[in-house]
């Protein structure tokens, strides 16, 4: 198993906590972009699978998340979160000169990754979007329309068919279990609009994967966004019966196998 190393970066809202999973003689670099209310430590299994495939993996906890600075889950501008993630990208490239870089984002992190690819796609070898928030997300419109945002925690059963995933989520002290904050919801809406207006990504191969029974980010809304986002090198896949966290699903090995097959099919040949 790859050993995790901690580091920090200076982000727009304070110190960002980072994690690195090194590979021996790495062939490529992976940047992991986590979702809303969680943290990069929940991606240990994903990172070790990539490391075993020859990738050195990097991740940060977004501002207001996990071990990073900032008011909990408060994000006022996702363009600044993309800026923070670019610092991670630059750090990874500096430490691994010449290696191709793959971007992997889940849920809100998939939205961030999608926007990152619009801004920096020319420098990426591949992008993987897991259950991304794209297009229309009914939850955003409903929360913005509410006079008061309800204090309703995420139902752990919506994450995975594996009950152990939900139990670990509930018990995790670094996971946010409180309500959405209105500025964050508005920032999500603004970012979705920005992505839709910016159009398709043609410069990099993009893979979108989603569970058919995703109750948190229903696939129907993402389908709408994918229609305007997907470019000439886009691929997609759906897992029947899978819920929101496909990397933590009962068929996680199938999902990650498909991801690794995609990544290796598009990585440039080494001289």
N, C-alpha and C positions, 0 to 999 in steps of 0.2 A: 504494500500500500504506500502511495506517495505521502510523504510527511508535509504537513501544512506549515508554512512560514508566514508570520504576521508582518505587516508594514503599514505605514500611514502616508497619506497624501494631504496636501493643503487644498481643500475644496472651496467652493464659493460660500459655503455656510459654516466653515470651520474644518476641523480635522476629519478626514475620511479614513475609516478602518479598512485595511485591505488584507486579502489572503492570497497566498501563492502556493500552488501545488506543482513542484518541479518534476520534470521527467528526465530520465537519464538519456543523454544524446537526443534531445528533442528534435522533431521534424517540423513542428509548427506550434503556434501559440493560440490558446483559446481565451477569450474574454467572456466571462459569465456576468449576465445582467439580471439581478433578482427582481422579484415582483413586489407589490404593495404590501406594507406591513410586516414583511419578513426580513431575512438577512442572508448574506452569502454563505454562512455556515451550514444552511440547510441543503447545500449543493455538494456536500462531501462525496456522495456516491457518484454523482455526475462527473465531478472533477477527477476522481480516481479512475473512472472508466476512460476518460480522455487521456490521463497521464499514462495509463497502460498502453494506449494506442500511440504514444510518442508525442504528446502535447504537454507543454508547460502551461498551466492554467492560472489565470489571474482573475480576481474579483474584488469589488469594493462594496461596502454597505452604503447605499445612497444616503444623502443628507436626511437626518431625522429618522434613520432606520438602524437597527442593530447596534453596533458599537460606535457608530459615527456620531459626530456632534449634530446639534440642531433639535428644535422642538419636535417631539415624536410625530411622525408621518405628516409633517407640514412641508409641502413642496409648493412654492408659489410660481415657479417658472421652470418647465421641463427643459427649455433650451439651456438653462444653467446646469441642469443635471447631465445633459449631453456634454456640456463643456467639462464637467467633472470626469465623465467617463473618457473623454479624450485624453485627460491627464493619465489615466490608467493605461490607455493605448500607447501613449508616448513612453511611459515607463517600461512597459513590456517590450517595446521595440528596442529601446536603449539597452535592455538587459539581454535581448535575443536578436542581435543584428542580422538582418537578412532573412529571417524566418517568416513565412506567410502567417497572417493573422486571421482567425475565424471568430466571429461574433455570435454568441448564443444568448438569447433573451427569453424570459418567461413572463407571461401575463403583462403587468405594467412594464416589466423589464423588456418584454417583447415590443411594446410600443416605443420605449426608449431606443431599443436596438433598431427598430424600423426607421425612426427619425435619424439615428446615427448613420445608418446606411445612406440616407438621402444626402447627408452632409459630407460623409467621408467614405462613401462606398468605393471610390477609386482606389483606396489603399487597402481594402479588405479582400481576402481570398474567398470567403463564403460567409453567409448569414443564415442562422437557424432561428426561427420564431416558434416558440412553444406556447400555444393557446394565447396569442397576443391580443391585447386590447387594440383593435383597429376598427375603422368605420364608425359604426354606431354601437354604443354601449348603453342599454336602457337604464342601467343603474345610475349612470351619471346624470341623465336628464331627470330621473325621478328624485334624486337627492337635491339637485339644484332647484327643483320646483317646490321642495318641502320648506315650510316655514322654519322648522327645526329638524336638523339631521338626527335621525333616531340612533340611539346607542345600541345597535344590533351587531353583535360579533359575527364573524364568518362561521357558518355551520361547518364543523370539521368533516362531516360526512360528505360534503361536496368536493373535498380535495381528491380523494382516491377511494377505490373499492377496498383497499387495504386498511383495516381499522387502526393498525399501529401508526399509520401516518397521521391520522386525525388526533390520536392520543398524544403523540409527540408534539404536534403543533400546539395543542391546548396547554401542554406543560412547559413549553419553551418560553423562558423569561425575556428573550430578545424579540419575540413576536409581539406586535401590537394587537391587543384584544379590545380596544375601545372603538369609538365611532370615527367615521371619516371627518375630516375638517374641511369646511366649505372652500377655503382658498385652494386646497389640494384638488378638490373635485372640479373647481373652475379651471385649474391648470391642466387637468386631464382633458377636459373639454377643449381647451385652447390647443393642446398638443394634437389631439385627434383632427381638429380642423386644419392645423398646419400641415400635417401629413397628407391629408386628402388634397389640399391645394397644391402641394409640391409635386404630386404625380408619381409615376412609376419609377422604379429603380432598375436600370438596365445594365449598370456597370459591374454588377457582382451577382453570382448565383445565390438565390434565396430559397430556402426550404421552409414552408409553413406546415406545422403539424398540430392537430387539435383532436380532442376527445369528443365523440358524438353526444355524450351525456354530460357535457360541461354546463353546470348550473350557475357558475360564477361569471364566466365570460362566454355566454351562449354563442355557438358557432355561427348562427345566422347573422349576427351583427358583424362578425369578423369577415364573413363571406363578402359583405358589401364593401368593406374596406379593401379587401384583397383584390377586388375587381379593378380598383383604381391604382393600387400600389404595385401589383405584380408586373414585372417586366419580362424581357425576352428570355431571361435565364431562371425563371421562377418554376418551382415545383411545389406540390402540396400533397398532404396525406391525412386521412382521418382514421381514428381507431374506434371501432364500434364498441360502445358500452363504457369507454374510458371517460373519467371525470376530469377535473380541471388540471391537476398536477400530473401530466402524463409521464414526467420523469420519475414520479413516485408511485406510479400505478402498478397493478399486479402484473402487467406485461411490460414493466420498465426495461427489461433486457431487450425485448423486441424493439421498443422505441429507440433506445440508445444505439442498438445495432443498426437501425435504419439511419440514424443521425451520422454515425461513424462511416457507414457506407457512402452516404452523400458527400461528407466532407472529403473522404479519400478519393472520391471520383472526380472532384473538382480542384484538388490541390495541385499546384504546378509541379511538374517533374523536377526532381533534384538532379543537378549535374554530377 
